Structure formats: structure tokens, C-alpha cells
Amino acid sequence: MADPRHAASGSTAEQELLLAIAAPDAGTRAQHALAGLARPDIEVDTRYLLLRQLYLARFAERQYRGAVDLARQMVETGTFNDLAHHDAARALQALADLPGAIAEQRLATRAAPPGRRSFHYWSLATLEHFAGDVDGALAALGHGLRWARRDRPLLRAHAAYIRLDADRAAPALAGTIASLQRAKCREGYGQYLLGMLAWHMGDLPRAALHLRAFLTRNADADEAKTATLREELRRARLALAKAGGVD
């Protein structure tokens, strides 16, 4: 429930939204979000943004089922539906409900504007890969590449990784790796892909270099990011251990 001190303060929903965004912890974030949602005559866009702040608070508190429910309320506002479905997919993934996460992420791809379609197809491919649907993952990346611009090298490298992980041939592998290494998107998730590609190719020193960078980058990640990357972090640690690069 909202803190009655906030409800009685006369603050607007927009003011509570700003306080929620700046909140130092999940509990305070949820408090301000709930106070904002309790205000009368709230604008639809503001309602969506307050629901998302509450979603982030519940995610940080590992209340993933509540986060799913909030994401679906975000969908009902009709605002940024693709991002709301993606948020629902992330919470379902954290609940280890991959079929449910995949279903929500497919809805995200259908609702996405052109500028976000490559991201959503890439996210779908990741979920399908981890669910064991290699063909589905590669097909999703193929769709994503049609809309990709700056992240094209990342999607190509991800397709190569999925192929190698499934003991399939990865055509033009050297060029794919070189393209990602030259791209700005080589940082972050790109380090994971470069590390896993090197590991599958038997280049253990290079694999260890990239995977250490990926793990270090995410060592202090928040709960939402850690939960979303849980499988990647697990695979990176396992590969690094097998490469003799971890204590």
C-alpha cells in the first residue's frame, strides 16, 4: 500500500514518478510508484511509467510473479506494448518459465516499431536457444537482421555462436568475428559472444580474456539484469572454469 504521508501531501502522479525514478532502493521506489498510481485523473503514459517503476521494484525484490502481473497491466495501458511484453518475458524467464517467456517475447516482436524489432527478435532468439529450439532461434535472428542497423554484427555473431553450440557449421566465421570486434556493440554482450565463439573454436586464452571482461562488467549488475543474464553468466563461468581461467 502507498504511504499515507504521500497520499496526503498533495503531490501529483508526475511528481511521485520522478521520486520513484530517483529512489535509492526498491522499497522507496515501490512506495512512490504506489502513491502516484493512487492519484486521481492520472494520464495513461504516466500510469504506464509508474507501473514500470513498481515492476522494477518488484523485480529487485525478486517478486517475479508480481512483476509479471505488473507488466501485463502495462500492456493494458496500450503504451509501449512491445516493451511491456518484453518486461513480462524477463520476469517469466526469471521464474524459469521459458515457454511463457517465449510467448510474451513473440508478442513483443509483433508490437515493436521498426526501430526496436531487431532487439526484440534477438531477445526471442536468446530465449529459444536456451529452450533448445536452435532452428527457431536462427529464424528469429534472421528476422532481426532484416531490421538491424548498428547491432547487425552482434546478431550475426550470435547466430554463429548458436550454430557452434549446436555442433553445426558457422559459415564465414572469421569475418563474423572480425566484424564484431570492429563494432561498438562488441562491449557488454559482445564480449560474451566473442568469448563463447573463441571457446568453441578452442582458443582458450582469447575465450578467457573476453569472458572475464563480461563477468567483470556484470559483477555489480542490479537484480533485473542479473536475472535476465543468469544463463549467460552461468555459461560464461562454466566455460572459463573449463578453460582453467577461474579459481
BANU-782239 format. One record per residue: residue in three letters; y, x negated, z negated of N, C-alpha, C in turn. Coordinates in nm, 3 decimals. Example, Ala and Ser with C-alpha at 12.3 -4.5 7.8 and 13.67 -1.06 7.14 Angstrom:
REM BANU-782239
   residuo        ny        nx        nz       cay       cax       caz        cy        cx        cz
       ALA    -0.569    -1.319    -0.780    -0.450    -1.230    -0.780    -0.330    -1.320    -0.780
       SER    -0.225    -1.285    -0.708    -0.106    -1.367    -0.714     0.003    -1.290    -0.787
REM end
This chain:
REM BANU-782239
   residuo        ny        nx        nz       cay       cax       caz        cy        cx        cz
       MET    -0.120    -0.084     0.000     0.000     0.000     0.000     0.125    -0.088     0.000
       ALA     0.234    -0.032     0.055     0.359    -0.105     0.055     0.416    -0.115    -0.085
       ASP     0.484    -0.224    -0.111     0.551    -0.242    -0.239     0.665    -0.142    -0.247
       PRO     0.672    -0.056    -0.351     0.777     0.045    -0.360     0.917    -0.015    -0.365
       ARG     0.928    -0.140    -0.407     1.059    -0.204    -0.410     1.116    -0.215    -0.269
       HIS     1.024    -0.241    -0.170     1.070    -0.250    -0.033     1.104    -0.112     0.021
       ALA     1.020    -0.012    -0.008     1.043     0.122     0.043     1.175     0.179    -0.008
       ALA     1.215     0.139    -0.129     1.337     0.192    -0.188     1.459     0.109    -0.152
       SER     1.440    -0.001    -0.083     1.551    -0.092    -0.058     1.641    -0.047     0.054
       GLY     1.598     0.050     0.134     1.677     0.094     0.247     1.666     0.003     0.366
       SER     1.575    -0.091     0.364     1.557    -0.182     0.477     1.501    -0.106     0.596
       THR     1.532    -0.155     0.714     1.481    -0.092     0.835     1.345    -0.152     0.871
       ALA     1.276    -0.084     0.962     1.148    -0.136     1.009     1.167    -0.273     1.075
       GLU     1.278    -0.288     1.147     1.304    -0.416     1.215     1.329    -0.528     1.114
       GLN     1.398    -0.497     1.005     1.420    -0.599     0.901     1.289    -0.639     0.835
       GLU     1.205    -0.540     0.810     1.074    -0.570     0.750     0.989    -0.653     0.846
       LEU     1.002    -0.627     0.976     0.930    -0.707     1.074     0.971    -0.853     1.067
       LEU     1.101    -0.878     1.060     1.149    -1.015     1.051     1.099    -1.083     0.923
       LEU     1.097    -1.008     0.814     1.046    -1.063     0.688     0.896    -1.092     0.696
       ALA     0.823    -1.006     0.765     0.679    -1.027     0.782     0.653    -1.152     0.865
       ILE     0.731    -1.170     0.972     0.713    -1.287     1.058     0.741    -1.416     0.980
       ALA     0.839    -1.412     0.891     0.877    -1.531     0.815     0.800    -1.547     0.684
       ALA     0.708    -1.457     0.657     0.636    -1.458     0.528     0.558    -1.588     0.508
       PRO     0.557    -1.639     0.384     0.488    -1.766     0.357     0.338    -1.753     0.340
       ASP     0.288    -1.630     0.324     0.145    -1.612     0.302     0.101    -1.475     0.352
       ALA    -0.030    -1.456     0.362    -0.085    -1.333     0.418    -0.049    -1.211     0.335
       GLY    -0.053    -1.225     0.204    -0.023    -1.111     0.118     0.119    -1.060     0.136
       THR     0.214    -1.152     0.143     0.354    -1.114     0.164     0.374    -1.057     0.303
       ARG     0.307    -1.115     0.402     0.314    -1.065     0.538     0.267    -0.920     0.544
       ALA     0.154    -0.892     0.480     0.099    -0.756     0.480     0.195    -0.661     0.408
       GLN     0.253    -0.706     0.300     0.344    -0.622     0.221     0.463    -0.577     0.305
       HIS     0.524    -0.671     0.376     0.640    -0.636     0.459     0.598    -0.552     0.580
       ALA     0.484    -0.582     0.637     0.439    -0.503     0.752     0.415    -0.358     0.711
       LEU     0.350    -0.338     0.598     0.324    -0.202     0.549     0.454    -0.129     0.516
       ALA     0.550    -0.202     0.458     0.679    -0.141     0.427     0.749    -0.098     0.555
       GLY     0.742    -0.182     0.658     0.804    -0.147     0.785     0.738    -0.028     0.850
       LEU     0.606    -0.023     0.844     0.532     0.088     0.904     0.559     0.220     0.831
       ALA     0.603     0.212     0.707     0.632     0.333     0.629     0.770     0.389     0.658
       ARG     0.854     0.315     0.731     0.987     0.363     0.759     0.985     0.479     0.859
       PRO     1.076     0.575     0.848     1.079     0.688     0.942     1.138     0.647     1.077
       ASP     1.105     0.723     1.179     1.164     0.706     1.313     1.147     0.564     1.367
       ILE     1.030     0.509     1.349     1.004     0.372     1.393     0.985     0.369     1.545
       GLU     1.044     0.272     1.612     1.028     0.256     1.756     0.885     0.212     1.788
       VAL     0.837     0.251     1.906     0.699     0.220     1.944     0.675     0.070     1.947
       ASP     0.768    -0.005     2.010     0.750    -0.150     2.018     0.749    -0.214     1.879
       THR     0.834    -0.164     1.791     0.838    -0.218     1.655     0.710    -0.185     1.581
       ARG     0.658    -0.066     1.602     0.530    -0.030     1.539     0.420    -0.125     1.584
       TYR     0.415    -0.152     1.713     0.314    -0.246     1.764     0.327    -0.382     1.695
       LEU     0.448    -0.434     1.688     0.470    -0.567     1.631     0.439    -0.571     1.481
       LEU     0.469    -0.462     1.411     0.435    -0.457     1.269     0.283    -0.448     1.249
       LEU     0.217    -0.369     1.333     0.071    -0.363     1.327     0.010    -0.500     1.352
       ARG     0.070    -0.576     1.443     0.015    -0.709     1.471     0.036    -0.803     1.353
       GLN     0.149    -0.792     1.285     0.169    -0.874     1.166     0.067    -0.839     1.059
       LEU     0.037    -0.711     1.046    -0.066    -0.670     0.950    -0.203    -0.718     0.994
       TYR    -0.229    -0.714     1.124    -0.354    -0.768     1.180    -0.369    -0.916     1.144
       LEU    -0.262    -0.992     1.164    -0.267    -1.136     1.134    -0.293    -1.160     0.986
       ALA    -0.234    -1.076     0.903    -0.257    -1.089     0.758    -0.402    -1.061     0.723
       ARG    -0.458    -0.954     0.778    -0.598    -0.921     0.751    -0.691    -1.028     0.805
       PHE    -0.658    -1.083     0.920    -0.741    -1.190     0.977    -0.738    -1.312     0.884
       ALA    -0.620    -1.347     0.837    -0.608    -1.462     0.748    -0.686    -1.442     0.619
       GLU    -0.697    -1.316     0.577    -0.772    -1.282     0.456    -0.920    -1.261     0.484
       ARG    -0.960    -1.285     0.609    -1.099    -1.268     0.656    -1.147    -1.124     0.645
       GLN    -1.055    -1.032     0.652    -1.089    -0.889     0.656    -1.099    -0.848     0.804
       TYR    -1.204    -0.897     0.868    -1.214    -0.885     1.013    -1.233    -0.741     1.059
       ARG    -1.306    -0.662     0.984    -1.326    -0.522     1.024    -1.192    -0.448     1.021
       GLY    -1.113    -0.474     0.918    -0.980    -0.414     0.912    -0.893    -0.462     1.027
       ALA    -0.910    -0.589     1.066    -0.833    -0.643     1.179    -0.870    -0.572     1.309
       VAL    -0.999    -0.542     1.327    -1.042    -0.468     1.446    -0.974    -0.331     1.449
       ASP    -0.975    -0.262     1.339    -0.914    -0.129     1.332    -0.765    -0.136     1.365
       LEU    -0.697    -0.237     1.315    -0.555    -0.252     1.342    -0.529    -0.283     1.490
       ALA    -0.613    -0.365     1.550    -0.598    -0.394     1.692    -0.613    -0.267     1.775
       ARG    -0.705    -0.181     1.735    -0.723    -0.056     1.809    -0.606     0.039     1.788
       GLN    -0.543     0.032     1.672    -0.418     0.108     1.653    -0.308     0.052     1.742
       MET    -0.309    -0.080     1.762    -0.212    -0.142     1.852    -0.232    -0.091     1.995
       VAL    -0.358    -0.076     2.036    -0.387    -0.023     2.169    -0.328     0.118     2.183
       GLU    -0.339     0.197     2.079    -0.292     0.336     2.084    -0.141     0.346     2.104
       THR    -0.066     0.241     2.072     0.079     0.247     2.093     0.113     0.239     2.241
       GLY     0.019     0.189     2.323     0.046     0.176     2.465     0.132     0.056     2.500
       THR     0.151    -0.034     2.406     0.236    -0.152     2.425     0.149    -0.278     2.427
       PHE     0.165    -0.359     2.531     0.088    -0.484     2.542    -0.061    -0.459     2.519
       ASN    -0.116    -0.363     2.591    -0.256    -0.325     2.568    -0.353    -0.441     2.590
       ASP    -0.323    -0.527     2.686    -0.414    -0.639     2.710    -0.422    -0.731     2.589
       LEU    -0.308    -0.757     2.525    -0.307    -0.844     2.407    -0.373    -0.776     2.288
       ALA    -0.357    -0.645     2.278    -0.422    -0.572     2.169    -0.574    -0.575     2.184
       HIS    -0.624    -0.553     2.307    -0.768    -0.562     2.329    -0.819    -0.705     2.302
       HIS    -0.739    -0.805     2.339    -0.778    -0.943     2.311    -0.786    -0.969     2.162
       ASP    -0.690    -0.915     2.087    -0.694    -0.930     1.941    -0.817    -0.862     1.882
       ALA    -0.852    -0.745     1.935    -0.974    -0.678     1.889    -1.096    -0.764     1.920
       ALA    -1.098    -0.826     2.037    -1.209    -0.913     2.074    -1.220    -1.031     1.979
       ARG    -1.108    -1.090     1.942    -1.111    -1.204     1.850    -1.169    -1.165     1.714
       ALA    -1.130    -1.049     1.664    -1.182    -1.006     1.534    -1.330    -0.973     1.542
       LEU    -1.373    -0.912     1.652    -1.517    -0.883     1.669    -1.596    -1.012     1.683
       GLN    -1.539    -1.110     1.751    -1.605    -1.241     1.761    -1.621    -1.302     1.622
       ALA    -1.519    -1.290     1.538    -1.528    -1.342     1.402    -1.635    -1.271     1.321
       LEU    -1.663    -1.146     1.357    -1.771    -1.069     1.293    -1.908    -1.100     1.354
       ALA    -1.911    -1.194     1.450    -2.034    -1.230     1.521    -2.087    -1.114     1.605
       ASP    -1.998    -1.023     1.645    -2.034    -0.912     1.733    -1.991    -0.949     1.875
       LEU    -2.072    -1.035     1.941    -2.034    -1.080     2.075    -2.035    -0.967     2.178
       PRO    -2.133    -0.875     2.176    -2.126    -0.764     2.273    -1.998    -0.683     2.258
       GLY    -1.960    -0.654     2.135    -1.837    -0.580     2.112    -1.715    -0.659     2.157
       ALA    -1.714    -0.789     2.128    -1.602    -0.874     2.169    -1.591    -0.879     2.321
       ILE    -1.703    -0.891     2.388    -1.702    -0.896     2.535    -1.650    -0.765     2.593
       ALA    -1.691    -0.652     2.535    -1.644    -0.522     2.584    -1.492    -0.512     2.570
       GLU    -1.438    -0.555     2.456    -1.293    -0.549     2.436    -1.220    -0.645     2.530
       GLN    -1.278    -0.763     2.550    -1.212    -0.860     2.636    -1.213    -0.814     2.781
       ARG    -1.315    -0.743     2.822    -1.316    -0.686     2.958    -1.202    -0.585     2.973
       LEU    -1.179    -0.507     2.868    -1.067    -0.413     2.872    -0.934    -0.489     2.881
       ALA    -0.927    -0.605     2.817    -0.806    -0.687     2.825    -0.781    -0.733     2.968
       THR    -0.887    -0.773     3.039    -0.869    -0.817     3.177    -0.819    -0.703     3.265
       ARG    -0.864    -0.583     3.238    -0.824    -0.469     3.321    -0.680    -0.427     3.294
       ALA    -0.635    -0.447     3.170    -0.500    -0.405     3.133    -0.396    -0.515     3.155
       ALA    -0.440    -0.636     3.187    -0.348    -0.750     3.191    -0.255    -0.747     3.312
       PRO    -0.129    -0.784     3.291    -0.039    -0.806     3.404    -0.080    -0.934     3.475
       PRO    -0.036    -0.955     3.599    -0.079    -1.074     3.675    -0.063    -1.205     3.601
       GLY     0.045    -1.221     3.527     0.072    -1.349     3.461    -0.023    -1.383     3.349
       ARG    -0.100    -1.284     3.299    -0.194    -1.312     3.190    -0.340    -1.294     3.231
       ARG    -0.365    -1.264     3.357    -0.502    -1.236     3.398    -0.591    -1.358     3.389
       SER    -0.542    -1.474     3.428    -0.628    -1.593     3.422    -0.668    -1.622     3.278
       PHE    -0.574    -1.606     3.184    -0.606    -1.629     3.042    -0.715    -1.533     2.995
       HIS    -0.702    -1.407     3.029    -0.800    -1.309     2.980    -0.937    -1.328     3.044
       TYR    -0.940    -1.362     3.171    -1.070    -1.390     3.234    -1.133    -1.516     3.175
       TRP    -1.052    -1.614     3.146    -1.103    -1.737     3.082    -1.160    -1.704     2.944
       SER    -1.089    -1.621     2.868    -1.140    -1.581     2.737    -1.270    -1.504     2.750
       LEU    -1.279    -1.417     2.850    -1.403    -1.344     2.874    -1.516    -1.439     2.908
       ALA    -1.488    -1.537     2.992    -1.591    -1.634     3.030    -1.644    -1.710     2.909
       THR    -1.555    -1.747     2.819    -1.597    -1.819     2.698    -1.695    -1.736     2.616
       LEU    -1.662    -1.609     2.597    -1.750    -1.520     2.520    -1.884    -1.501     2.589
       GLU    -1.881    -1.480     2.720    -2.006    -1.459     2.794    -2.093    -1.585     2.793
       HIS    -2.029    -1.701     2.801    -2.105    -1.826     2.793    -2.178    -1.838     2.659
       PHE    -2.106    -1.812     2.552    -2.167    -1.823     2.420    -2.271    -1.714     2.395
       ALA    -2.262    -1.605     2.470    -2.362    -1.499     2.460    -2.483    -1.526     2.549
       GLY    -2.480    -1.635     2.626    -2.592    -1.673     2.711    -2.587    -1.618     2.852
       ASP    -2.476    -1.554     2.889    -2.462    -1.497     3.024    -2.388    -1.597     3.112
       VAL    -2.461    -1.695     3.164    -2.399    -1.801     3.243    -2.339    -1.745     3.372
       ASP    -2.413    -1.662     3.442    -2.362    -1.606     3.568    -2.237    -1.521     3.544
       GLY    -2.239    -1.441     3.437    -2.122    -1.361     3.405    -2.001    -1.447     3.373
       ALA    -2.024    -1.556     3.300    -1.914    -1.647     3.264    -1.855    -1.713     3.388
       LEU    -1.941    -1.757     3.478    -1.891    -1.822     3.600    -1.818    -1.723     3.690
       ALA    -1.867    -1.600     3.694    -1.799    -1.497     3.772    -1.661    -1.468     3.713
       ALA    -1.651    -1.461     3.581    -1.522    -1.436     3.516    -1.424    -1.549     3.546
       LEU    -1.471    -1.673     3.542    -1.384    -1.786     3.574    -1.341    -1.781     3.721
       GLY    -1.430    -1.735     3.809    -1.393    -1.719     3.949    -1.279    -1.620     3.966
       HIS    -1.287    -1.509     3.892    -1.178    -1.412     3.895    -1.050    -1.472     3.838
       GLY    -1.065    -1.547     3.729    -0.949    -1.608     3.667    -0.879    -1.708     3.759
       LEU    -0.957    -1.783     3.836    -0.899    -1.883     3.925    -0.812    -1.819     4.032
       ARG    -0.839    -1.695     4.067    -0.757    -1.627     4.169    -0.614    -1.607     4.119
       TRP    -0.598    -1.599     3.986    -0.467    -1.574     3.928    -0.408    -1.696     3.860
       ALA    -0.486    -1.803     3.849    -0.443    -1.920     3.773    -0.336    -1.999     3.846
       ARG    -0.248    -2.058     3.769    -0.146    -2.147     3.823    -0.156    -2.281     3.751
       ARG    -0.081    -2.298     3.645    -0.082    -2.426     3.575    -0.215    -2.454     3.504
       ASP    -0.290    -2.347     3.470    -0.416    -2.368     3.398    -0.537    -2.378     3.491
       ARG    -0.514    -2.389     3.621    -0.625    -2.398     3.715    -0.720    -2.514     3.685
       PRO    -0.670    -2.636     3.655    -0.763    -2.746     3.623    -0.850    -2.716     3.501
       LEU    -0.795    -2.643     3.405    -0.870    -2.608     3.284    -0.986    -2.515     3.318
       LEU    -0.960    -2.414     3.400    -1.065    -2.319     3.437    -1.173    -2.386     3.520
       ARG    -1.133    -2.474     3.610    -1.233    -2.546     3.690    -1.321    -2.634     3.602
       ALA    -1.259    -2.703     3.507    -1.336    -2.788     3.416    -1.428    -2.705     3.329
       HIS    -1.381    -2.587     3.289    -1.466    -2.502     3.206    -1.588    -2.455     3.286
       ALA    -1.568    -2.422     3.412    -1.682    -2.383     3.496    -1.781    -2.497     3.509
       ALA    -1.730    -2.620     3.524    -1.819    -2.736     3.532    -1.897    -2.755     3.403
       TYR    -1.830    -2.738     3.290    -1.897    -2.750     3.160    -2.007    -2.646     3.145
       ILE    -1.979    -2.523     3.181    -2.080    -2.417     3.170    -2.200    -2.449     3.258
       ARG    -2.175    -2.499     3.377    -2.286    -2.536     3.467    -2.371    -2.647     3.406
       LEU    -2.306    -2.751     3.356    -2.382    -2.862     3.297    -2.457    -2.816     3.172
       ASP    -2.394    -2.731     3.092    -2.456    -2.682     2.971    -2.581    -2.600     3.002
       ALA    -2.583    -2.540     3.122    -2.698    -2.460     3.166    -2.793    -2.539     3.254
       ASP    -2.777    -2.672     3.254    -2.861    -2.760     3.336    -2.850    -2.727     3.485
       ARG    -2.730    -2.695     3.527    -2.704    -2.671     3.669    -2.614    -2.781     3.723
       ALA    -2.614    -2.795     3.855    -2.528    -2.894     3.917    -2.383    -2.848     3.912
       ALA    -2.293    -2.944     3.895    -2.149    -2.916     3.892    -2.084    -2.991     4.008
       PRO    -2.060    -2.924     4.120    -2.004    -2.991     4.237    -1.867    -3.052     4.210
       ALA    -1.839    -3.163     4.279    -1.708    -3.229     4.272    -1.665    -3.255     4.127
       LEU    -1.759    -3.301     4.047    -1.733    -3.318     3.904    -1.626    -3.423     3.876
       ALA    -1.634    -3.536     3.946    -1.535    -3.642     3.922    -1.394    -3.595     3.951
       GLY    -1.377    -3.521     4.060    -1.246    -3.469     4.094    -1.198    -3.366     3.994
       THR    -1.289    -3.283     3.945    -1.255    -3.181     3.846    -1.203    -3.246     3.718
       ILE    -1.272    -3.350     3.673    -1.231    -3.421     3.551    -1.097    -3.491     3.571
       ALA    -1.080    -3.557     3.686    -0.955    -3.628     3.714    -0.838    -3.530     3.718
       SER    -0.860    -3.413     3.775    -0.754    -3.312     3.783    -0.711    -3.265     3.645
       LEU    -0.808    -3.243     3.556    -0.774    -3.201     3.420    -0.704    -3.313     3.344
       GLN    -0.746    -3.435     3.364    -0.683    -3.548     3.294    -0.537    -3.565     3.333
       ARG    -0.502    -3.526     3.457    -0.363    -3.537     3.503    -0.277    -3.418     3.460
       ALA    -0.340    -3.309     3.420    -0.268    -3.185     3.393    -0.216    -3.180     3.249
       LYS    -0.109    -3.101     3.228    -0.056    -3.082     3.093    -0.156    -3.009     3.004
       CYS    -0.240    -2.925     3.065    -0.335    -2.847     2.986    -0.455    -2.930     2.940
       ARG    -0.449    -3.062     2.960    -0.558    -3.148     2.910    -0.557    -3.155     2.757
       GLU    -0.443    -3.126     2.694    -0.435    -3.128     2.548    -0.500    -3.002     2.490
       GLY    -0.532    -3.005     2.362    -0.590    -2.888     2.298    -0.730    -2.859     2.350
       TYR    -0.748    -2.741     2.408    -0.881    -2.702     2.456    -0.928    -2.796     2.567
       GLY    -0.834    -2.854     2.640    -0.871    -2.951     2.743    -0.946    -3.069     2.686
       GLN    -0.910    -3.112     2.565    -0.981    -3.222     2.501    -1.126    -3.184     2.472
       TYR    -1.146    -3.059     2.432    -1.282    -3.012     2.408    -1.363    -3.018     2.536
       LEU    -1.307    -2.967     2.645    -1.380    -2.967     2.772    -1.406    -3.109     2.822
       LEU    -1.307    -3.195     2.814    -1.327    -3.334     2.857    -1.435    -3.401     2.772
       GLY    -1.435    -3.372     2.642    -1.536    -3.431     2.555    -1.675    -3.380     2.585
       MET    -1.690    -3.250     2.605    -1.822    -3.194     2.633    -1.872    -3.233     2.771
       LEU    -1.782    -3.244     2.868    -1.823    -3.292     3.000    -1.874    -3.436     2.991
       ALA    -1.800    -3.520     2.920    -1.842    -3.659     2.903    -1.976    -3.667     2.831
       TRP    -1.994    -3.582     2.731    -2.120    -3.582     2.654    -2.238    -3.544     2.745
       HIS    -2.220    -3.442     2.825    -2.328    -3.401     2.916    -2.355    -3.506     3.023
       MET    -2.255    -3.587     3.055    -2.272    -3.693     3.155    -2.327    -3.821     3.094
       GLY    -2.343    -3.823     2.961    -2.398    -3.940     2.894    -2.295    -4.047     2.860
       ASP    -2.166    -4.018     2.879    -2.060    -4.113     2.845    -2.019    -4.088     2.700
       LEU    -2.097    -4.139     2.607    -2.078    -4.107     2.466    -1.947    -4.160     2.407
       PRO    -1.903    -4.283     2.442    -1.773    -4.328     2.387    -1.657    -4.238     2.428
       ARG    -1.654    -4.198     2.556    -1.547    -4.110     2.601    -1.559    -3.971     2.539
       ALA    -1.682    -3.924     2.524    -1.704    -3.795     2.458    -1.650    -3.799     2.316
       ALA    -1.682    -3.905     2.243    -1.636    -3.917     2.104    -1.485    -3.921     2.096
       LEU    -1.420    -3.990     2.190    -1.274    -4.000     2.191    -1.209    -3.862     2.202
       HIS    -1.255    -3.785     2.299    -1.195    -3.653     2.322    -1.232    -3.554     2.212
       LEU    -1.356    -3.557     2.167    -1.397    -3.459     2.066    -1.331    -3.486     1.932
       ARG    -1.311    -3.614     1.897    -1.237    -3.645     1.775    -1.095    -3.591     1.784
       ALA    -1.033    -3.607     1.901    -0.897    -3.557     1.920    -0.892    -3.405     1.904
       PHE    -0.990    -3.337     1.959    -0.997    -3.191     1.948    -1.015    -3.148     1.803
       LEU    -1.105    -3.212     1.732    -1.131    -3.176     1.593    -1.011    -3.209     1.504
       THR    -0.947    -3.321     1.529    -0.829    -3.358     1.451    -0.716    -3.259     1.472
       ARG    -0.697    -3.218     1.598    -0.591    -3.123     1.631    -0.610    -2.990     1.558
       ASN    -0.735    -2.951     1.536    -0.764    -2.822     1.475    -0.803    -2.831     1.328
       ALA    -0.788    -2.949     1.269    -0.829    -2.968     1.130    -0.753    -2.877     1.035
       ASP    -0.626    -2.852     1.064    -0.542    -2.770     0.976    -0.505    -2.637     1.040
       ALA    -0.587    -2.591     1.134    -0.556    -2.464     1.203    -0.567    -2.347     1.106
       ASP    -0.492    -2.240     1.136    -0.498    -2.123     1.050    -0.630    -2.050     1.070
       GLU    -0.654    -1.949     0.986    -0.782    -1.880     0.987    -0.809    -1.812     1.120
       ALA    -0.707    -1.753     1.181    -0.727    -1.683     1.308    -0.775    -1.780     1.416
       LYS    -0.711    -1.895     1.424    -0.750    -1.992     1.527    -0.886    -2.053     1.495
       THR    -0.910    -2.084     1.369    -1.039    -2.143     1.330    -1.154    -2.048     1.359
       ALA    -1.135    -1.919     1.329    -1.240    -1.821     1.356    -1.264    -1.806     1.505
       THR    -1.157    -1.809     1.584    -1.170    -1.794     1.728    -1.240    -1.915     1.790
       LEU    -1.216    -2.033     1.734    -1.275    -2.156     1.789    -1.401    -2.200     1.714
       ARG    -1.457    -2.112     1.634    -1.568    -2.152     1.547    -1.684    -2.215     1.627
       GLU    -1.721    -2.154     1.739    -1.834    -2.207     1.816    -1.798    -2.339     1.883
       GLU    -1.677    -2.349     1.934    -1.635    -2.476     1.994    -1.633    -2.589     1.890
       LEU    -1.582    -2.558     1.772    -1.579    -2.659     1.666    -1.720    -2.700     1.626
       ARG    -1.810    -2.604     1.619    -1.949    -2.635     1.586    -2.012    -2.724     1.692
       ARG    -1.991    -2.690     1.818    -2.049    -2.769     1.926    -1.989    -2.909     1.933
       ALA    -1.860    -2.919     1.909    -1.795    -3.049     1.911    -1.849    -3.139     1.800
       ARG    -1.864    -3.083     1.680    -1.918    -3.163     1.569    -2.061    -3.206     1.596
       LEU    -2.141    -3.115     1.652    -2.281    -3.146     1.680    -2.290    -3.257     1.785
       ALA    -2.211    -3.245     1.891    -2.214    -3.347     1.996    -2.166    -3.481     1.943
       LEU    -2.062    -3.478     1.860    -2.009    -3.602     1.804    -2.112    -3.667     1.712
       ALA    -2.181    -3.585     1.634    -2.285    -3.639     1.547    -2.398    -3.703     1.627
       LYS    -2.438    -3.638     1.734    -2.545    -3.692     1.818    -2.500    -3.818     1.890
       ALA    -2.368    -3.827     1.912    -2.315    -3.948     1.977    -2.293    -4.060     1.876
       GLY    -2.322    -4.032     1.749    -2.304    -4.133     1.645    -2.160    -4.152     1.608
       GLY    -2.078    -4.047     1.631    -1.935    -4.064     1.606    -1.883    -3.991     1.486
       VAL    -1.971    -3.949     1.395    -1.924    -3.879     1.277    -2.007    -3.926     1.160
       ASP    -1.946    -3.924     1.041    -2.017    -3.971     0.922    -2.135    -3.881     0.889
REM end
